[in-house]
Amino acid sequence: MGIRSARRRRVAGAVGGTTAAVLAVAFGIAALTGATSPNTNDGPPPANSGTPTPTISASSTRPIVYSDDVLSDHCRGNPIGCIGILHVGDREVRIDQALWTVRGWPLGVTDAGVVYAHDDGSVWFTDGGSPRRIATQTCAGTSPTSVGGLATGDAGPWAAWFDCTPTHRGDLVVFDTSAGQEVARAPIPPCRSAALPCTVDAIIGEHVYVKDDLLRLDVRTGTVVAATPQMYDEDLRSHPRAFVLGDSWRTGTPVAGLDFDVVGSRLVPTDPQPGPEPRRTRAFDIATGRPVEFRLPSGYHPDPTPTFHGNDVAGYVTVFTAFEWLDDDTVALTQEGEELPNRDIITCRLSDGHCDVAVTAGAPDRWRIVIGEALP
């Protein structure tokens, strides 16, 4: 679903040898063992050479996507809320989307525009103009357990979901939103018979990761293989839009998203592991090896939000999370906090750490929702 908070579970936890073997037999494939790849962990890339080669890079800046129009008393049926207007940059698109779970709804952005799922399972696309339906019956958005049923990459035109029609249930579909057509379809037998729909976790470069069964689809070849944590990390290392979280570019962990504590005017990266509270650490631009050193706009002082222990206020924190890549150098961030439905959106550049306020907080009777976020 685009850039994801570092606090969310990464695709790869651990894949046991038995699981990988079963999947290899089920799909008639050989486990990827014995293959070697260039070591990308030897240290930061030199200034003028040796940087990872991006597999897909956007040719233009993506718009900031969000909604301030979340209501609870003007909805069809009896959902917890509905969205009337989706902001695509400076354009407003009427979508009339019902929300049935506080976990949000499937929403993603591609180089061509915005993809979202209706509660009836249909998938729609808009580039800032009138929305058009691009899929009729998917597994995305049809229940509280399928909010993550739609994925888009942080670069490129592709979106992915699972087909839920009776004859094609369990087919993993990849759609090119720029060309307006399906570019890959892969039947996933375990997903066809699963009691709950399988979900798509991420699109990284030319690969689509299936969350539940730890599989990876190569869109160009149509090959499905058992995924491993190493494969996921290597894909992120070759991608221009990701981070390395840890003490150094060489030893850190590739991640798709980042959270930041506000310390004075600085945004300090945090690591959610091992918990229970995130610890402050360092982060690096995965493509260049440069440290991520964001600074709040001059004179900008966001209000802290309360944290709770049970029903009691335990303290106050100011946390920002990166939710969308606009180009290879720029990310959009917003403040986290269930008690803060109205929040500014800021944009920050990796090259110099400079941040600007891009969208100020909305009206007090509206809730701001961004990509990959649950309802407050």
Secondary structure by P-SEA (a helix, b strand, c coil): ccccccccccccccccaaaaaaaaaaaccccccccccccccccccccccccccccccccccccbbbbccccccccccccccccccccccccccccccccccccccccccccccccccccccbbbbbcccbbbbcccccccccccccccccccccccbbbbbbbcccccccbbbbbccccccccccccccccccccbbbbbccccccbbbbcccbbbbcccccccccccaaaaaaaaaacccbbbbccccccbbbbccbbbbbccccbbbbbcccccbbbbbccccccccccccccccccbbbbbbbbbccccccbbbbbbbbcccccccbbbbbbbcccccbbbbbbbbccccccccccccccccbbbbccccccc
